[in-house]
Amino acid sequence: MPDRWTAVAALADPSRRALYDHVRHQDHPVTREEAADATGITRGLAAFHLDKLVDAGLLRARYQAPPGQPRGRGRSPKVYEPAGDGLAVTIPERRYELIAEILADAVAEDPTRADAAAHRLAGQRGRELGAGLAADGCGVLSALDGLGFEPRPEGAGPAAGDPAPAAPRRVLLHNCPFHALATRHTALVCGLNHAFLTGLLDGLGAADVAARLAPRPGACCVALDLPS
């Protein structure tokens, strides 16, 4: 899905939301005519809203002849079906699916030592993700921001008699994407988070940036030390 906020905005319209719900609940691709009949609007209006849902990444569309009917002259009807795995938006950002995948893979890989496997897999997932972001030209701060960590560089302040601000010495992460789980299982989740961020920095090629555990109330348990 290209952008979650675009998708949320697309669903703000009641007619569009009704069309999306209808398509999502069907076990077959839906034509414009079927969607219009199901939601009580005209075919033209249904076509407009369905195509907006495609633009938002919530539906995908193709041309397909009705089952059991030979294709005649002209173009086959346009049909719509759900795209992706659904939509979830949280403020602040939460990424429980990420840590759930790591834990599930760890249990499947090594049930007797799932904790060690989870830490290794967290680092591996971070490196893979970091390498992909680096290939797209993403830096450390933009990568962390995109993942919902809300990074904020902090400097030591200007030296005496020097009005110029000092270069940042560390980056504090003001949001924990795994907050609810970290509250209940602090040692486990914070350890996985640290391994994930260490791997992410490695994948990004940021060898001079170090992730360290630095728990703070209401924030991420990891801080980043920048080169001096």
C-alpha positions as CSV (number, residue, x, y, z in Angstrom):
1,M,0.0,0.0,0.0
2,P,1.6,3.3,-1.1
3,D,0.5,5.5,1.8
4,R,-1.7,4.7,4.8
5,W,-2.9,8.3,5.2
6,T,-4.0,8.5,1.6
7,A,-5.9,5.3,2.2
8,V,-7.6,6.6,5.3
9,A,-8.6,9.8,3.5
10,A,-10.1,7.8,0.7
11,L,-12.3,5.9,3.2
12,A,-13.6,9.2,4.8
13,D,-16.4,9.3,2.2
14,P,-19.4,7.1,3.3
15,S,-20.2,5.9,-0.2
16,R,-16.5,5.0,-0.8
17,R,-16.3,3.2,2.5
18,A,-19.5,1.2,1.7
19,L,-18.1,0.2,-1.7
20,Y,-14.8,-0.9,-0.1
21,D,-16.6,-3.0,2.5
22,H,-18.8,-4.6,-0.1
23,V,-15.8,-5.6,-2.3
24,R,-13.8,-6.8,0.7
25,H,-16.6,-9.2,1.8
26,Q,-17.1,-10.9,-1.6
27,D,-15.4,-14.1,-2.7
28,H,-15.2,-13.0,-6.3
29,P,-14.1,-9.9,-8.2
30,V,-16.8,-7.3,-8.2
31,T,-18.1,-5.4,-11.3
32,R,-19.1,-1.8,-11.2
33,E,-22.7,-2.8,-11.8
34,E,-22.7,-5.2,-8.8
35,A,-21.1,-2.6,-6.6
36,A,-23.6,0.1,-7.6
37,D,-26.6,-2.2,-7.0
38,A,-25.2,-3.3,-3.6
39,T,-24.7,0.2,-2.3
40,G,-27.6,1.9,-3.9
41,I,-25.7,4.4,-6.0
42,T,-25.4,4.9,-9.8
43,R,-23.0,3.0,-11.9
44,G,-21.1,6.1,-12.8
45,L,-20.7,7.2,-9.2
46,A,-19.6,3.7,-8.2
47,A,-17.0,3.6,-11.0
48,F,-15.6,7.0,-9.8
49,H,-15.3,5.9,-6.2
50,L,-14.0,2.4,-7.0
51,D,-11.2,3.9,-9.1
52,K,-10.3,6.3,-6.3
53,L,-10.0,3.3,-4.0
54,V,-7.6,1.8,-6.6
55,D,-5.6,5.0,-6.6
56,A,-5.4,4.8,-2.8
57,G,-4.0,1.3,-2.9
58,L,-7.0,-0.3,-1.2
59,L,-8.4,-2.1,-4.3
60,R,-6.8,-3.5,-7.4
61,A,-8.6,-3.6,-10.8
62,R,-8.5,-5.6,-14.0
63,Y,-10.7,-6.4,-17.0
64,Q,-12.3,-9.8,-16.8
65,A,-15.1,-11.5,-18.7
66,P,-17.9,-13.0,-16.5
67,P,-17.3,-16.7,-15.7
68,G,-19.0,-19.1,-18.1
69,Q,-19.6,-16.4,-20.7
70,P,-17.6,-16.3,-23.9
71,R,-15.8,-13.0,-24.5
72,G,-17.6,-11.0,-27.1
73,R,-16.5,-7.9,-28.9
74,G,-15.2,-4.9,-27.0
75,R,-13.5,-4.8,-23.7
76,S,-14.4,-7.1,-20.8
77,P,-16.0,-5.5,-17.7
78,K,-13.7,-3.9,-15.2
79,V,-13.7,-5.8,-11.9
80,Y,-12.3,-4.9,-8.4
81,E,-10.9,-6.9,-5.5
82,P,-9.1,-6.1,-2.3
83,A,-5.4,-5.2,-2.4
84,G,-2.9,-6.0,0.4
85,D,-3.5,-7.3,3.8
86,G,-5.7,-4.5,5.1
87,L,-5.1,-1.1,6.7
88,A,-4.0,-0.2,10.2
89,V,-3.2,3.2,11.5
90,T,-2.0,4.1,15.0
91,I,-0.9,7.4,16.5
92,P,1.8,7.3,17.6
93,E,3.2,4.6,15.3
94,R,3.0,1.0,16.4
95,R,4.6,-2.0,14.7
96,Y,3.4,-5.0,16.6
97,E,3.3,-7.1,13.4
98,L,7.0,-6.8,13.0
99,I,7.9,-8.1,16.4
100,A,5.2,-10.8,16.1
101,E,6.8,-12.1,12.9
102,I,10.2,-12.2,14.6
103,L,8.9,-14.1,17.6
104,A,6.8,-16.5,15.4
105,D,9.8,-17.3,13.2
106,A,12.0,-17.8,16.2
107,V,9.6,-20.4,17.7
108,A,9.3,-22.1,14.4
109,E,13.1,-22.2,13.9
110,D,14.2,-23.3,17.4
111,P,11.4,-24.0,19.9
112,T,13.9,-25.0,22.6
113,R,15.9,-21.7,22.4
114,A,13.4,-19.3,20.9
115,D,14.8,-16.4,22.9
116,A,18.3,-16.7,21.3
117,A,16.7,-17.3,17.9
118,A,14.5,-14.2,18.3
119,H,17.5,-11.9,19.0
120,R,19.4,-13.3,16.0
121,L,16.4,-12.9,13.7
122,A,15.7,-9.4,15.0
123,G,19.2,-8.3,14.0
124,Q,18.8,-10.1,10.7
125,R,15.5,-8.4,10.0
126,G,17.0,-5.0,10.8
127,R,20.0,-5.6,8.5
128,E,17.7,-6.7,5.6
129,L,15.5,-3.7,6.1
130,G,18.4,-1.3,6.5
131,A,20.0,-2.5,3.3
132,G,16.8,-2.1,1.4
133,L,16.4,1.5,2.7
134,A,20.0,2.3,2.0
135,A,19.5,1.2,-1.6
136,D,16.7,3.7,-1.8
137,G,18.9,6.5,-0.6
138,C,17.5,6.6,2.9
139,G,19.7,7.8,5.8
140,V,19.6,6.9,9.4
141,L,17.2,9.6,10.6
142,S,14.8,9.2,7.7
143,A,14.8,5.4,8.2
144,L,14.0,5.7,11.9
145,D,11.3,8.3,11.2
146,G,9.7,6.1,8.6
147,L,9.6,3.2,11.1
148,G,7.9,5.4,13.7
149,F,10.7,5.9,16.2
150,E,10.4,9.7,16.1
151,P,14.2,10.4,16.2
152,R,15.4,13.7,17.6
153,P,19.1,14.6,17.5
154,E,20.5,16.2,20.6
155,G,23.7,18.2,20.9
156,A,25.8,19.1,23.9
157,G,24.9,22.8,23.5
158,P,27.3,25.6,22.4
159,A,30.6,25.9,24.2
160,A,31.3,29.0,26.4
161,G,31.7,32.1,24.3
162,D,30.7,30.2,21.1
163,P,27.2,31.1,19.8
164,A,27.2,28.3,17.2
165,P,25.3,25.1,18.2
166,A,27.4,22.0,18.8
167,A,26.9,19.0,16.5
168,P,24.5,16.4,17.8
169,R,26.1,13.8,19.9
170,R,23.2,11.4,20.2
171,V,19.8,10.6,18.8
172,L,16.9,10.0,21.2
173,L,14.0,8.0,20.0
174,H,10.8,9.5,21.4
175,N,8.4,6.7,20.4
176,C,8.5,3.0,20.9
177,P,6.7,1.1,18.1
178,F,6.3,-1.9,20.5
179,H,5.1,0.1,23.5
180,A,2.3,-2.2,24.8
181,L,4.5,-5.3,24.6
182,A,7.5,-3.5,26.0
183,T,5.5,-2.5,29.0
184,R,4.5,-6.1,29.7
185,H,7.7,-7.9,28.7
186,T,10.4,-5.2,29.0
187,A,13.6,-7.3,29.0
188,L,12.5,-9.4,26.1
189,V,11.1,-6.7,23.9
190,C,13.7,-4.1,24.6
191,G,16.4,-6.7,23.9
192,L,14.8,-7.5,20.5
193,N,14.4,-3.8,19.8
194,H,18.1,-3.2,20.5
195,A,19.1,-6.1,18.2
196,F,16.8,-4.9,15.5
197,L,18.1,-1.3,15.6
198,T,21.7,-2.5,15.7
199,G,21.0,-4.6,12.6
200,L,19.2,-1.7,10.9
201,L,22.3,0.6,11.4
202,D,24.5,-2.1,10.0
203,G,22.3,-2.5,7.0
204,L,22.3,1.3,6.5
205,G,26.1,1.3,6.5
206,A,26.1,3.5,9.6
207,A,29.1,1.8,11.2
208,D,30.0,4.9,13.2
209,V,26.6,5.1,14.9
210,A,26.1,2.9,18.0
211,A,22.7,1.7,19.4
212,R,22.7,1.3,23.2
213,L,20.0,0.6,25.7
214,A,18.9,3.8,27.5
215,P,15.4,3.3,28.9
216,R,13.3,6.4,29.4
217,P,9.7,6.5,30.6
218,G,7.2,6.8,27.7
219,A,9.9,6.6,25.1
220,C,12.0,4.0,23.2
221,C,14.5,2.1,25.3
222,V,17.3,2.6,22.8
223,A,19.4,5.7,22.0
224,L,21.9,6.2,19.3
225,D,25.4,7.6,19.9
226,L,26.8,9.6,17.1
227,P,30.5,10.0,16.2
228,S,32.1,13.0,18.0
